[in-house]
Amino acid sequence: MKRLFAVVLILCFVLAGCGNGNTNTEKTTFVVGMECDYAPFNWTTLEQGEHGVAISGGGYADGYDVVIAQEIADALGLELVIKKIAWEGLQPALQSNEIDAIIAGMTADETREKNGDFTTPYYDSEMVMIVRKDDALAQATTLVDFSGKTVVGQISTNYDTIIEQIPGVNHHTPLKTYPLMIYALQSKEVDGITAELPVALGAVQANSDLAIVHFEEGYGFDIDTTVSICLKEGSRDGEFFKQVQAALDAIDADTRLTYMLEATNRQPANN
């Protein structure tokens, strides 16, 4: 009788373990982290619109990154979930398994690649400067034109560190978001903002008092302007990474450009 009871008990544990394993390993969502404050790549809006995805705590995430994330989620047969996370918290959230991926206009660099595995780029841009339209700097064509000027970039990004490439620049303390930087520019606290072209286009579209400086070939910033999807460190050879990469590869260059143009055109003015 004792032996029979022991066998039954063991079977119960085995069956319970199998049940829990099936529940835990069956993936139904694709959880993506982004700032939701970096238009036109991503922003927060009160109206869902055609591409908006609900954010826990209220509002919707929209933008180029959201559309790309939705395409990948659909290809994987998963529900897209967006988590709004401050820029500096994105990779820690990935490492702690709070999110499955970062799709947030992030450029792969030596430091970030120590804490995540990156796909091939899903967008390539141009590094420009945003200035006030009525400033003589609106006619600038080289980095030297910004010597002695005050320039700001976003904290913990390459767009802050590259400011040191400007000879004699006054490197302003980096700010957390682009809306804060635009306010600093409009209030004449700074003379210029480093930005990727899509972000600059959105800023100028929403603020008629601003202008974009394009640099002459060989006289601008030396920086990688591609952005990639970041997945968990050590996942490159895994099935999930390969599925995400394959889904990304299926989005052709023309479609990616169309998505960016549409995101730039529909972003809210306050972004």
C-alpha positions as CSV (number, residue, x, y, z in Angstrom):
1,M,0.0,0.0,0.0
2,K,2.9,2.4,0.8
3,R,4.6,1.5,-2.5
4,L,1.3,2.2,-4.4
5,F,0.9,5.5,-2.7
6,A,4.5,6.5,-3.5
7,V,3.9,5.7,-7.2
8,V,0.7,7.7,-7.4
9,L,2.4,10.7,-5.7
10,I,5.3,10.6,-8.2
11,L,2.8,10.5,-11.1
12,C,1.0,13.5,-9.7
13,F,4.2,15.5,-9.5
14,V,5.2,14.5,-13.1
15,L,1.8,15.5,-14.5
16,A,1.8,18.8,-12.6
17,G,5.3,19.6,-13.9
18,C,4.2,18.9,-17.5
19,G,1.2,21.1,-17.1
20,N,3.2,24.0,-15.8
21,G,5.9,23.6,-18.5
22,N,3.3,23.8,-21.2
23,T,1.8,27.0,-19.7
24,N,5.1,28.7,-19.2
25,T,6.6,27.9,-22.6
26,E,3.6,28.8,-24.8
27,K,4.3,32.3,-26.0
28,T,1.3,34.5,-26.9
29,T,2.7,38.0,-26.8
30,F,5.6,40.0,-28.3
31,V,6.5,42.6,-25.6
32,V,8.4,45.6,-27.0
33,G,10.0,48.4,-25.1
34,M,10.3,52.0,-26.3
35,E,10.3,55.5,-25.0
36,C,7.0,56.6,-26.7
37,D,8.6,60.1,-26.8
38,Y,10.8,60.0,-29.8
39,A,8.7,61.0,-32.8
40,P,8.4,60.0,-35.6
41,F,10.0,56.7,-34.4
42,N,7.6,56.5,-31.4
43,W,5.3,58.7,-29.4
44,T,2.3,58.7,-27.0
45,T,-1.1,59.8,-28.1
46,L,-4.6,59.9,-26.6
47,E,-6.3,58.6,-29.8
48,Q,-5.6,55.1,-31.0
49,G,-5.9,55.8,-34.7
50,E,-5.0,53.2,-37.3
51,H,-1.7,52.1,-35.9
52,G,-1.9,52.9,-32.1
53,V,-1.3,50.2,-29.6
54,A,-2.6,50.6,-26.0
55,I,0.0,51.4,-23.3
56,S,-0.6,50.2,-19.7
57,G,-1.4,53.2,-17.6
58,G,-3.3,55.0,-20.4
59,G,-2.8,56.3,-23.9
60,Y,-1.5,54.7,-27.1
61,A,1.9,54.2,-28.7
62,D,2.2,55.1,-32.3
63,G,5.0,55.8,-34.8
64,Y,7.4,54.1,-37.1
65,D,8.7,51.7,-34.4
66,V,5.2,50.6,-33.5
67,V,4.4,49.8,-37.2
68,I,7.5,47.7,-37.5
69,A,6.8,46.0,-34.2
70,Q,3.3,45.2,-35.4
71,E,4.6,43.7,-38.6
72,I,6.9,41.4,-36.7
73,A,4.3,40.4,-34.2
74,D,1.9,39.6,-37.0
75,A,4.5,37.5,-38.7
76,L,5.2,35.6,-35.5
77,G,1.5,35.1,-34.8
78,L,1.8,37.0,-31.5
79,E,-0.1,39.8,-29.9
80,L,1.9,43.1,-29.8
81,V,2.3,44.6,-26.3
82,I,4.1,48.0,-25.9
83,K,5.8,48.9,-22.7
84,K,6.7,52.6,-22.2
85,I,10.2,52.7,-20.7
86,A,12.6,55.6,-20.3
87,W,15.6,55.3,-22.7
88,E,18.2,54.4,-20.0
89,G,15.9,51.7,-18.7
90,L,15.4,49.8,-22.0
91,Q,18.4,47.5,-21.9
92,P,18.0,46.7,-18.2
93,A,14.3,45.8,-18.9
94,L,15.5,43.5,-21.7
95,Q,18.0,41.8,-19.4
96,S,15.4,41.2,-16.7
97,N,13.0,39.7,-19.2
98,E,10.4,42.5,-18.7
99,I,10.4,42.9,-22.5
100,D,11.2,40.7,-25.4
101,A,12.8,43.3,-27.6
102,I,13.7,47.0,-27.9
103,I,12.4,48.7,-31.0
104,A,13.1,52.3,-30.3
105,G,15.3,53.9,-32.9
106,M,18.4,52.3,-31.2
107,T,21.8,52.2,-32.9
108,A,24.0,49.2,-32.2
109,D,27.3,50.3,-30.7
110,E,30.1,48.6,-28.8
111,T,28.6,49.3,-25.4
112,R,25.1,48.3,-26.2
113,E,26.2,45.1,-27.9
114,K,27.6,43.9,-24.6
115,N,24.0,43.9,-23.3
116,G,22.0,42.7,-26.2
117,D,22.0,41.1,-29.6
118,F,21.0,43.3,-32.6
119,T,19.3,42.5,-35.8
120,T,20.3,44.0,-39.1
121,P,19.3,47.7,-39.4
122,Y,15.6,48.5,-40.1
123,Y,16.2,52.1,-40.9
124,D,19.2,54.2,-42.0
125,S,19.1,58.0,-41.6
126,E,21.2,61.1,-41.8
127,M,22.6,63.1,-38.8
128,V,21.6,66.8,-39.0
129,M,21.2,69.7,-36.6
130,I,18.0,71.5,-35.7
131,V,18.3,75.3,-35.2
132,R,16.0,78.3,-35.0
133,K,14.9,79.4,-38.5
134,D,15.7,83.1,-37.7
135,D,19.2,82.3,-36.6
136,A,22.2,82.7,-39.0
137,L,23.0,79.1,-38.2
138,A,20.1,78.0,-40.5
139,Q,22.6,78.6,-43.3
140,A,25.4,76.5,-41.8
141,T,26.9,73.7,-43.8
142,T,29.8,72.5,-41.7
143,L,30.5,71.5,-38.1
144,V,32.9,74.4,-37.8
145,D,30.0,76.8,-38.2
146,F,28.9,75.7,-34.7
147,S,32.2,76.5,-33.0
148,G,31.5,78.5,-29.9
149,K,27.8,77.7,-30.0
150,T,25.8,75.8,-27.4
151,V,24.6,72.4,-28.7
152,V,22.5,69.8,-26.8
153,G,21.9,66.1,-27.4
154,Q,19.8,63.4,-25.8
155,I,21.2,61.8,-22.6
156,S,22.8,58.3,-22.9
157,T,22.9,58.4,-26.7
158,N,25.4,58.8,-29.5
159,Y,23.7,62.1,-30.4
160,D,25.2,63.5,-27.2
161,T,28.7,62.2,-27.5
162,I,29.1,63.3,-31.1
163,I,28.8,66.9,-30.1
164,E,32.5,66.7,-29.1
165,Q,33.3,66.5,-32.8
166,I,32.4,70.2,-33.1
167,P,35.6,72.2,-32.6
168,G,35.2,74.7,-29.7
169,V,31.6,73.8,-29.0
170,N,29.8,74.6,-25.8
171,H,28.5,71.1,-24.9
172,H,25.3,71.6,-23.0
173,T,24.2,69.1,-20.4
174,P,22.2,66.4,-22.2
175,L,18.5,66.3,-21.8
176,K,16.1,63.3,-21.4
177,T,13.7,63.9,-24.3
178,Y,13.4,65.7,-27.6
179,P,10.5,67.8,-26.5
180,L,12.7,69.1,-23.7
181,M,15.5,69.9,-26.2
182,I,13.1,71.7,-28.6
183,Y,11.9,73.8,-25.7
184,A,15.5,74.7,-24.8
185,L,16.2,75.7,-28.4
186,Q,13.1,77.8,-28.7
187,S,13.8,79.5,-25.4
188,K,17.4,80.3,-26.7
189,E,19.0,78.2,-24.0
190,V,20.8,76.3,-26.7
191,D,21.7,77.1,-30.4
192,G,21.4,73.6,-31.9
193,I,20.1,70.1,-31.3
194,T,21.7,67.0,-32.8
195,A,19.1,64.8,-34.5
196,E,18.4,62.1,-37.0
197,L,16.7,63.4,-40.1
198,P,13.2,61.8,-39.5
199,V,13.2,63.3,-36.0
200,A,14.3,66.7,-37.3
201,L,11.6,66.6,-40.1
202,G,8.9,65.9,-37.5
203,A,10.2,68.7,-35.2
204,V,10.2,71.3,-38.1
205,Q,6.8,70.2,-39.3
206,A,5.4,70.7,-35.8
207,N,7.3,73.9,-35.1
208,S,7.4,76.4,-38.0
209,D,10.1,78.5,-36.2
210,L,12.7,75.7,-36.5
211,A,14.9,74.7,-39.4
212,I,17.2,71.8,-40.4
213,V,20.9,72.0,-41.1
214,H,22.2,69.5,-43.6
215,F,26.0,69.2,-43.7
216,E,28.1,69.1,-46.8
217,E,29.7,65.7,-47.6
218,G,32.7,65.2,-45.4
219,Y,32.0,68.2,-43.2
220,G,29.3,66.7,-40.9
221,F,29.3,64.2,-38.1
222,D,31.1,60.9,-38.2
223,I,28.4,58.6,-36.8
224,D,26.5,55.4,-37.6
225,T,22.8,56.5,-38.2
226,T,21.4,53.0,-38.7
227,V,18.8,51.7,-36.1
228,S,18.3,48.0,-35.2
229,I,16.1,45.8,-33.1
230,C,17.8,44.7,-29.8
231,L,17.0,41.3,-28.4
232,K,18.3,39.5,-25.3
233,E,22.1,39.0,-25.0
234,G,23.1,35.5,-26.1
235,S,19.9,34.9,-28.2
236,R,21.5,35.4,-31.7
237,D,21.7,31.6,-32.4
238,G,18.2,30.9,-31.0
239,E,15.0,30.3,-32.8
240,F,13.3,33.5,-31.6
241,F,16.0,35.8,-32.8
242,K,16.0,34.1,-36.2
243,Q,12.2,34.4,-36.4
244,V,12.4,38.1,-35.6
245,Q,15.2,38.7,-38.2
246,A,13.2,36.8,-40.9
247,A,10.1,38.8,-40.2
248,L,12.2,42.0,-40.5
249,D,13.8,40.9,-43.7
250,A,10.4,40.4,-45.2
251,I,9.7,44.2,-45.0
252,D,11.3,45.6,-48.2
253,A,13.1,48.9,-48.4
254,D,10.3,50.8,-50.2
255,T,7.8,49.7,-47.5
256,R,10.1,50.8,-44.7
257,L,10.4,54.3,-46.4
258,T,6.7,54.5,-46.8
259,Y,6.1,53.7,-43.1
260,M,8.6,56.4,-42.1
261,L,7.0,59.1,-44.3
262,E,3.5,58.2,-43.0
263,A,4.7,58.3,-39.4
264,T,6.3,61.7,-40.0
265,N,3.1,63.0,-41.5
266,R,0.7,61.8,-38.8
267,Q,2.7,62.6,-35.6
268,P,0.9,65.0,-33.3
269,A,2.1,68.6,-33.3
270,N,3.0,68.5,-29.6
271,N,5.6,65.8,-30.4
